[in-house]
Amino acid sequence: MPRGRYSLHDPHDHTPLGEEHFHCAPGPSGWRYVSQTTGPGGDHRGSLDLAVDALGRPIRLEANAASWQVRGAAIDGVTWVRTDPTGTEATEGNVAAPGFTGTSPAFLIATARLLRLTPGAPATRIRLVALTDPVLAPRTVDQAWALRSRAEHPTDSGPLVVDEYRVTALDTGEVHTVHIAGDVVLSAPGIELEHLETPPSTFTDSEDFEDFGDFGAPEA
């Protein structure tokens, strides 16, 4: 069960935005990721609980930020309910898209699982619902993903397979590089892996997933 900490920063001017403390693991439905986000001063900023099935589709999403909450799942595309800070109003949404995205590294892992790309193959286009900061406002985005390379790196705990993705935002033309090892993001725009207690989990499509067990939110 990988457990660790990402540092978050503005991808353009590198202003520190805080940290995301996480743990994740394969489970009976596919994969689950739980995290708490803190600001630069250590103040609590939000949380995420994302579970995807063996194909990478979101079977449960609960995101919290600035007292806003979004709950969603893959139903007729993706469907979600966004609740305001007072808890008195809720807005429903639905988009013909296979998944969600946002600032958390969890969404990069989930998208990579959805696409199952082959190294060197042409880029694949995908439509996602982005939960944008700071209040989880939903916005539909189109991206193109290509798996540029897959390389094996020796480590003290054994070989580590690292995938390098090229991700293009189709509305702006911005191109980013994302490095993923198993179910951990090593680096991405605005994201750096600062600490990891155990090696990444390796996805094996034919494996029998272990029970998630006690998988509460980690302490920030």
TORVEXFI-593208 format. One line per 5 residues: number of its first residue (from 1); for each residue x, y, z of N, C-alpha, C. Coordinates in Angstrom, 2 decimals, m for minus. Layout:
# residues N
NUM = X:Y:Z:X:Y:Z:X:Y:Z; ...
//
This chain:
# residues 220
1 = 0.85:m1.19:0.00:0.00:0.00:0.00:0.89:1.25:0.00; 1.12:1.86:m1.16:1.93:3.08:m1.19:1.33:4.18:m0.30; 2.19:4.83:0.42:1.79:5.93:1.30:2.88:6.99:1.21; 2.49:8.25:1.04:3.52:9.26:0.89:2.97:10.67:0.83; 3.77:11.53:0.19:3.43:12.96:0.18:3.89:13.58:m1.13
6 = 2.97:14.32:m1.76:3.29:15.12:m2.94:3.37:16.59:m2.53; 4.28:17.34:m3.15:4.25:18.79:m3.04:3.52:19.34:m4.27; 2.73:20.38:m4.06:1.95:20.98:m5.13:2.41:22.42:m5.34; 2.51:22.83:m6.59:2.91:24.19:m6.88:2.25:24.65:m8.17; 2.22:25.96:m8.39:1.69:26.51:m9.63:2.59:26.07:m10.78
11 = 2.03:25.41:m11.81:2.89:24.90:m12.87:3.54:25.98:m13.72; 3.09:27.23:m13.60:3.63:28.30:m14.43:4.71:29.11:m13.70; 4.42:29.55:m12.46:5.42:30.36:m11.75:6.01:29.64:m10.54; 5.61:28.37:m10.32:6.16:27.51:m9.27:5.88:28.02:m7.85; 4.85:28.83:m7.69:4.44:29.26:m6.35:3.97:28.04:m5.55
16 = 4.49:27.80:m4.35:4.04:26.65:m3.55:2.55:26.75:m3.21; 1.83:25.64:m3.41:0.39:25.60:m3.13:0.05:24.68:m1.97; 1.02:23.91:m1.49:0.75:23.04:m0.36:1.24:21.63:m0.61; 0.63:20.68:0.09:1.02:19.28:0.00:m0.21:18.39:m0.02; m0.05:17.21:m0.60:m1.11:16.20:m0.59:m0.54:14.93:0.04
21 = m1.12:14.54:1.18:m0.71:13.33:1.90:m1.67:12.21:1.49; m1.12:11.09:1.03:m1.98:10.09:0.39:m1.61:8.68:0.80; m2.56:7.77:0.58:m2.24:6.36:0.45:m3.22:5.74:m0.53; m2.79:4.67:m1.17:m3.58:4.05:m2.23:m3.25:2.57:m2.30; m4.14:1.81:m2.91:m3.92:0.36:m2.98:m4.92:m0.28:m3.93
26 = m4.54:m1.41:m4.54:m5.53:m2.23:m5.23:m6.53:m2.77:m4.22; m7.75:m3.00:m4.68:m8.79:m3.53:m3.82:m9.76:m4.38:m4.61; m10.87:m4.78:m4.01:m11.80:m5.70:m4.68:m12.42:m5.12:m5.93; m12.49:m3.80:m6.04:m13.12:m3.18:m7.21:m12.11:m2.65:m8.21; m10.86:m2.60:m7.88:m9.84:m2.09:m8.79:m8.73:m1.36:m8.07
31 = m8.99:m0.10:m7.66:m7.95:0.71:m7.03:m8.61:1.83:m6.26; m8.04:2.19:m5.11:m8.59:3.27:m4.31:m7.47:4.19:m3.84; m7.79:5.48:m3.81:m6.84:6.52:m3.42:m7.53:7.46:m2.43; m6.88:7.71:m1.31:m7.42:8.61:m0.28:m6.35:9.63:0.07; m6.73:10.89:0.18:m5.73:11.91:0.48:m6.33:13.07:1.26
36 = m5.43:13.81:1.91:m5.74:15.08:2.56:m4.78:16.13:2.01; m5.30:17.31:1.68:m4.49:18.38:1.13:m4.34:19.50:2.14; m3.12:20.01:2.29:m2.86:21.12:3.19:m2.27:22.29:2.40; m2.45:23.51:2.92:m1.88:24.69:2.30:m0.42:24.86:2.67; 0.24:25.90:2.14:1.66:26.13:2.45:1.94:26.29:3.94
41 = 0.95:26.78:4.69:1.13:26.95:6.12:0.70:25.76:6.94; 0.31:24.67:6.28:m0.12:23.48:6.99:m1.60:23.41:7.28; m2.38:24.42:6.86:m3.82:24.43:7.10:m4.52:23.44:6.18; m5.59:22.85:6.69:m6.34:21.87:5.90:m7.05:22.55:4.74; m6.89:21.99:3.53:m7.50:22.58:2.34:m8.58:21.70:1.72
46 = m8.46:20.38:1.87:m9.44:19.53:1.22:m9.09:18.06:1.35; m9.90:17.21:0.71:m9.68:15.77:0.76:m10.23:15.13:m0.50; m9.78:13.92:m0.75:m10.23:13.17:m1.92:m10.31:11.70:m1.57; m11.39:11.06:m1.99:m11.55:9.62:m1.88:m12.03:9.15:m3.24; m11.17:8.47:m3.98:m11.48:8.03:m5.33:m11.29:6.53:m5.44
51 = m12.30:5.84:m5.92:m12.21:4.40:m6.19:m12.58:4.16:m7.65; m11.74:3.41:m8.34:m12.01:3.08:m9.74:m12.06:1.56:m9.89; m12.77:1.11:m10.92:m12.85:m0.33:m11.14:m11.62:m0.81:m11.90; m11.61:m2.07:m12.27:m10.43:m2.66:m12.90:m10.11:m2.04:m14.25; m11.08:m1.33:m14.84:m10.87:m0.66:m16.12:m10.55:0.82:m15.96
56 = m10.50:1.30:m14.72:m10.19:2.70:m14.48:m11.39:3.61:m14.40; m12.61:3.06:m14.47:m13.81:3.89:m14.40:m14.13:4.23:m12.95; m14.52:5.49:m12.68:m14.78:5.89:m11.29:m16.07:5.26:m10.77; m15.94:4.41:m9.76:m17.13:3.83:m9.14:m17.55:4.63:m7.91; m16.64:5.46:m7.40:m17.00:6.37:m6.30:m16.00:7.50:m6.23
61 = m16.51:8.71:m6.19:m15.67:9.90:m6.03:m16.28:10.77:m4.96; m15.47:11.18:m3.99:m15.89:12.19:m3.02:m14.72:13.17:m2.85; m14.95:14.41:m3.28:m13.93:15.44:m3.19:m14.46:16.59:m2.35; m13.59:17.16:m1.52:m13.96:18.28:m0.66:m12.90:19.37:m0.77; m13.34:20.63:m0.90:m12.42:21.77:m0.94:m13.20:23.03:m0.66
66 = m12.64:23.89:0.20:m13.26:25.17:0.54:m14.72:25.00:0.96; m15.00:23.91:1.69:m16.33:23.57:2.19:m17.30:23.13:1.09; m16.84:23.06:m0.15:m17.65:22.50:m1.23:m17.40:20.99:m1.29; m18.40:20.25:m1.76:m18.27:18.80:m1.89:m18.82:18.34:m3.22; m18.12:17.41:m3.84:m18.59:16.76:m5.06:m18.57:15.26:m4.85
71 = m19.69:14.64:m5.14:m19.79:13.18:m5.13:m20.18:12.74:m6.53; m19.49:11.73:m7.05:m19.77:11.31:m8.41:m19.42:9.86:m8.66; m19.80:9.39:m9.85:m19.53:8.02:m10.25:m19.78:7.90:m11.75; m19.35:6.77:m12.31:m19.59:6.50:m13.73:m21.00:5.96:m13.90; m21.93:6.85:m14.21:m23.33:6.50:m14.47:m23.77:7.27:m15.70
76 = m24.07:6.55:m16.80:m24.43:7.22:m18.07:m23.38:8.26:m18.44; m22.13:7.83:m18.55:m20.99:8.74:m18.64:m20.49:8.94:m17.23; m20.37:10.17:m16.78:m20.11:10.45:m15.37:m21.20:11.39:m14.85; m21.65:11.10:m13.65:m22.70:11.87:m13.00:m22.19:12.33:m11.65; m22.55:13.54:m11.25:m22.08:14.06:m9.97:m23.10:14.98:m9.34
81 = m22.95:15.19:m8.03:m23.73:16.15:m7.26:m22.75:17.06:m6.53; m22.89:18.36:m6.73:m22.00:19.35:m6.09:m22.82:20.13:m5.07; m22.33:20.13:m3.83:m23.05:20.75:m2.72:m22.30:21.98:m2.24; m23.04:23.07:m1.96:m22.42:24.32:m1.55:m22.00:24.26:m0.08; m21.20:25.25:0.40:m20.69:25.20:1.77:m21.77:25.16:2.84
86 = m22.94:25.74:2.58:m23.99:25.73:3.60:m24.73:24.40:3.64; m24.58:23.60:2.60:m25.27:22.32:2.55:m26.74:22.43:2.22; m27.17:23.60:1.79:m28.60:23.81:1.52:m28.96:23.63:0.05; m27.99:23.71:m0.83:m28.25:23.57:m2.26:m27.32:22.54:m2.87; m27.85:21.79:m3.81:m27.05:20.78:m4.51:m27.36:20.86:m6.00
91 = m26.32:20.81:m6.80:m26.46:20.88:m8.25:m25.99:19.57:m8.87; m26.85:18.98:m9.70:m26.51:17.73:m10.36:m25.93:18.00:m11.74; m25.04:17.11:m12.17:m24.47:17.23:m13.51:m24.21:15.88:m14.13; m24.18:15.85:m15.45:m23.90:14.62:m16.18:m23.25:14.97:m17.51; m22.19:14.26:m17.85:m21.48:14.47:m19.10:m21.12:13.11:m19.69
96 = m21.20:13.00:m21.00:m20.80:11.77:m21.68:m19.28:11.71:m21.73; m18.68:11.33:m20.61:m17.23:11.23:m20.47:m16.92:10.02:m19.60; m15.74:9.43:m19.74:m15.43:8.23:m18.97:m14.88:8.47:m17.58; m14.50:9.73:m17.25:m13.88:9.93:m15.94:m13.76:11.38:m15.57; m13.13:11.59:m14.40:m12.90:12.93:m13.86:m11.41:13.26:m13.92
101 = m11.11:14.55:m13.76:m9.73:14.96:m13.59:m9.70:16.17:m12.65; m8.50:16.58:m12.27:m8.34:17.69:m11.33:m6.88:17.82:m10.96; m6.60:18.55:m9.89:m5.21:18.80:m9.51:m4.56:17.63:m8.80; m5.35:16.71:m8.25:m4.76:15.59:m7.52:m4.06:14.62:m8.46; m2.90:14.08:m8.06:m2.22:13.05:m8.86:m3.08:11.82:m9.09
106 = m4.06:11.59:m8.23:m4.92:10.41:m8.38:m5.60:10.37:m9.74; m5.98:11.53:m10.26:m6.69:11.57:m11.53:m5.79:11.18:m12.70; m4.50:11.45:m12.60:m3.57:11.03:m13.64:m3.46:9.51:m13.68; m3.39:8.89:m12.51:m3.34:7.43:m12.45:m4.62:6.84:m13.05; m5.77:7.38:m12.65:m7.05:6.87:m13.14:m7.17:7.01:m14.65
111 = m6.73:8.14:m15.20:m6.82:8.34:m16.65:m5.90:7.38:m17.39; m4.70:7.17:m16.86:m3.79:6.21:m17.48:m4.39:4.81:m17.49; m5.11:4.45:m16.42:m5.77:3.15:m16.36:m6.91:3.06:m17.37; m7.63:4.16:m17.56:m8.70:4.18:m18.53:m8.18:3.93:m19.95; m7.07:4.55:m20.27:m6.60:4.54:m21.65:m5.82:3.28:m22.03
116 = m5.04:2.70:m21.09:m4.26:1.48:m21.37:m3.44:1.64:m22.66; m2.61:2.66:m22.71:m1.89:2.98:m23.93:m0.70:2.05:m24.16; m0.29:1.98:m25.41:0.87:1.19:m25.82:2.01:2.14:m26.17; 3.23:1.87:m25.70:4.34:2.77:m26.01:4.51:2.96:m27.52; 4.62:4.22:m27.93:4.84:4.54:m29.33:3.60:4.63:m30.18
121 = 2.44:4.26:m29.66:1.20:4.33:m30.43:0.75:5.79:m30.56; m0.08:6.10:m31.55:m0.58:7.47:m31.71:m1.35:7.94:m30.47; m1.39:9.24:m30.29:m2.09:9.81:m29.14:m3.58:9.48:m29.19; m4.15:9.30:m28.00:m5.57:9.00:m27.87:m6.28:10.18:m27.22; m7.40:10.57:m27.80:m8.17:11.69:m27.27:m9.14:11.19:m26.21
126 = m9.29:11.98:m25.14:m10.23:11.61:m24.08:m10.90:12.87:m23.54; m12.18:12.76:m23.25:m12.95:13.85:m22.64:m13.16:13.55:m21.16; m12.87:14.53:m20.30:m12.97:14.35:m18.86:m13.70:15.53:m18.24; m14.24:15.31:m17.05:m14.83:16.40:m16.27:m13.80:16.85:m15.25; m13.32:18.07:m15.39:m12.31:18.62:m14.48:m12.99:19.32:m13.32
131 = m12.55:18.99:m12.10:m13.02:19.67:m10.90:m11.98:20.74:m10.57; m12.29:21.98:m10.93:m11.29:23.04:m10.90:m11.25:23.74:m9.55; m10.04:24.19:m9.19:m9.83:24.92:m7.94:m10.40:26.34:m8.05; m10.76:26.95:m6.90:m10.62:26.39:m5.55:m11.90:25.77:m5.01; m13.00:25.74:m5.82:m14.29:25.33:m5.28:m14.88:24.13:m6.03
136 = m14.02:23.34:m6.69:m14.45:22.11:m7.37:m15.51:22.38:m8.43; m15.36:23.49:m9.15:m16.30:23.79:m10.23:m16.07:22.83:m11.39; m17.11:22.13:m11.87:m16.93:21.16:m12.94:m16.82:21.83:m14.31; m15.90:21.34:m15.12:m15.69:21.87:m16.46:m15.25:20.72:m17.36; m15.85:20.61:m18.53:m15.50:19.55:m19.46:m14.25:19.93:m20.24
141 = m13.26:19.02:m20.26:m12.01:19.28:m20.97:m11.70:18.11:m21.90; m10.99:18.41:m22.96:m10.52:17.39:m23.91:m9.01:17.35:m23.88; m8.46:16.16:m23.78:m7.02:15.97:m23.75:m6.62:14.89:m24.75; m5.34:14.90:m25.11:m4.76:13.83:m25.92:m3.59:13.25:m25.15; m3.60:11.93:m24.96:m2.56:11.24:m24.21:m1.78:10.32:m25.15
146 = m0.46:10.32:m24.98:0.40:9.39:m25.71:1.44:8.83:m24.74; 1.65:7.52:m24.79:2.68:6.88:m23.97:3.97:6.88:m24.78; 4.87:7.81:m24.43:6.08:7.99:m25.24:7.11:6.89:m24.99; 7.24:6.44:m23.74:8.24:5.41:m23.46:7.90:4.68:m22.18; 8.47:3.50:m22.05:8.36:2.69:m20.83:9.76:2.15:m20.53
151 = 10.30:2.54:m19.38:11.69:2.18:m19.06:11.76:1.55:m17.68; 12.68:0.63:m17.53:12.90:m0.06:m16.26:14.13:0.52:m15.57; 13.96:0.90:m14.30:15.05:1.49:m13.54:15.36:0.62:m12.32; 16.62:0.32:m12.07:16.97:m0.49:m10.89:16.80:0.32:m9.60; 16.26:m0.31:m8.57:16.14:0.30:m7.25:16.52:m0.73:m6.19
156 = 16.64:m0.29:m4.95:17.00:m1.20:m3.86:15.95:m2.28:m3.63; 14.68:m1.97:m3.99:13.59:m2.93:m3.78:13.22:m3.67:m5.06; 14.04:m3.54:m6.11:13.77:m4.23:m7.35:13.54:m3.27:m8.50; 13.35:m3.78:m9.71:13.16:m2.92:m10.87:11.89:m2.07:m10.75; 11.99:m0.83:m11.20:10.85:0.09:m11.19:10.56:0.48:m12.63
161 = 9.35:0.18:m13.09:8.95:0.49:m14.45:8.29:1.87:m14.46; 8.85:2.78:m15.26:8.36:4.16:m15.31:7.82:4.44:m16.71; 6.58:4.91:m16.76:5.94:5.31:m18.02:6.02:6.83:m18.18; 6.41:7.28:m19.36:6.44:8.70:m19.66:5.32:9.03:m20.65; 4.38:9.87:m20.19:3.25:10.25:m21.00:3.40:11.68:m21.52
166 = 2.91:11.90:m22.70:2.79:13.24:m23.27:1.30:13.59:m23.25; 0.94:14.64:m22.51:m0.47:15.01:m22.34:m0.67:16.40:m22.95; m1.61:16.50:m23.88:m1.89:17.77:m24.56:m3.29:18.24:m24.21; m3.40:19.49:m23.75:m4.70:20.11:m23.52:m5.19:20.62:m24.87; m6.27:20.06:m25.38:m6.69:20.37:m26.74:m7.33:21.74:m26.87
171 = m7.75:22.36:m25.75:m8.33:23.69:m25.85:m7.25:24.78:m25.93; m6.09:24.54:m25.34:m5.03:25.55:m25.33:m3.80:25.13:m26.11; m3.66:23.84:m26.38:m2.47:23.36:m27.07:m1.28:23.14:m26.16; m1.44:23.38:m24.84:m0.33:23.16:m23.91:0.02:21.67:m23.85; 1.31:21.41:m23.81:1.81:20.04:m23.77:2.59:19.83:m22.48
176 = 2.29:18.73:m21.78:2.95:18.43:m20.52:3.51:17.01:m20.55; 4.49:16.77:m19.70:5.05:15.43:m19.53:4.70:14.92:m18.14; 4.24:13.67:m18.08:3.85:13.04:m16.83:4.60:11.72:m16.70; 5.24:11.50:m15.55:5.94:10.25:m15.29:5.19:9.47:m14.21; 4.83:8.23:m14.51:4.05:7.39:m13.60:4.75:6.05:m13.43
181 = 4.83:5.59:m12.18:5.33:4.25:m11.87:4.24:3.52:m11.10; 3.64:2.51:m11.70:2.56:1.79:m11.03:1.41:2.70:m10.71; 1.10:2.87:m9.40:0.02:3.76:m9.00:0.53:5.00:m8.27; 1.75:5.44:m8.65:2.33:6.64:m8.07:2.82:7.56:m9.18; 2.50:8.84:m9.09:3.01:9.84:m10.03:4.37:10.31:m9.53
186 = 5.39:10.15:m10.33:6.73:10.59:m9.95:6.90:12.08:m10.18; 6.36:12.59:m11.28:6.40:14.02:m11.55:5.37:14.35:m12.61; 4.85:15.58:m12.54:3.85:16.08:m13.47:3.78:17.59:m13.27; 3.18:18.33:m14.18:3.07:19.78:m13.99:2.41:20.12:m12.66; 3.09:20.86:m11.81:2.55:21.26:m10.52:2.63:20.20:m9.45
191 = 3.26:19.05:m9.74:3.28:17.92:m8.80:4.69:17.36:m8.70; 5.16:17.14:m7.48:6.43:16.45:m7.26:6.24:15.46:m6.11; 6.71:14.24:m6.31:6.68:13.24:m5.25:7.82:13.52:m4.28; 7.49:13.87:m3.04:8.50:14.24:m2.05:8.87:13.09:m1.12; 7.93:12.19:m0.85:8.20:11.11:0.10:7.32:9.92:m0.24
196 = 7.90:8.72:m0.19:7.16:7.50:m0.46:7.67:6.42:0.48; 6.78:5.88:1.32:7.20:4.91:2.33:7.39:3.51:1.76; 6.57:3.14:0.79:6.67:1.79:0.21:6.62:1.91:m1.31; 7.14:0.92:m2.04:7.16:0.99:m3.50:5.74:1.07:m4.08; 5.61:1.60:m5.29:4.30:1.64:m5.95:3.73:0.24:m6.15
201 = 2.41:0.16:m6.15:1.75:m1.11:m6.50:1.82:m1.30:m8.01; 1.93:m2.55:m8.42:1.95:m2.87:m9.84:0.59:m3.39:m10.26; 0.00:m2.76:m11.27:m1.30:m3.21:m11.75:m1.12:m4.46:m12.58; m1.89:m5.50:m12.24:m1.93:m6.73:m13.03:m3.40:m7.05:m13.27; m3.82:m6.98:m14.51:m5.24:m7.08:m14.82:m5.85:m8.40:m14.39
206 = m5.05:m9.45:m14.33:m5.61:m10.76:m14.01:m5.57:m11.08:m12.53; m5.02:m10.17:m11.71:m4.85:m10.51:m10.30:m6.18:m10.46:m9.55; m6.23:m11.19:m8.42:m7.36:m11.10:m7.51:m7.05:m9.99:m6.53; m7.81:m8.90:m6.60:m7.53:m7.75:m5.75:m7.79:m8.07:m4.29; m6.92:m7.55:m3.43:m7.09:m7.72:m2.01:m8.16:m6.76:m1.49
211 = m8.70:m7.09:m0.31:m9.69:m6.22:0.30:m9.07:m4.89:0.68; m9.82:m3.78:0.47:m9.31:m2.47:0.85:m9.07:m2.41:2.36; m9.91:m3.08:3.13:m9.76:m3.05:4.58:m10.03:m1.67:5.14; m9.35:m1.36:6.25:m9.50:m0.07:6.90:m8.71:0.96:6.08; m9.43:1.80:5.36:m8.78:2.69:4.41:m9.23:4.12:4.65
216 = m9.19:4.54:5.91:m9.59:5.89:6.25:m8.60:6.91:5.74; m8.99:8.18:5.83:m8.13:9.27:5.34:m6.88:9.36:6.19; m5.72:9.61:5.55:m4.47:9.71:6.30:m4.42:11.03:7.06; m3.60:11.04:8.09:m3.39:12.28:8.81:m2.53:13.21:7.97; m2.86:14.50:8.01:m2.10:15.48:7.22:m0.79:15.78:7.92
//
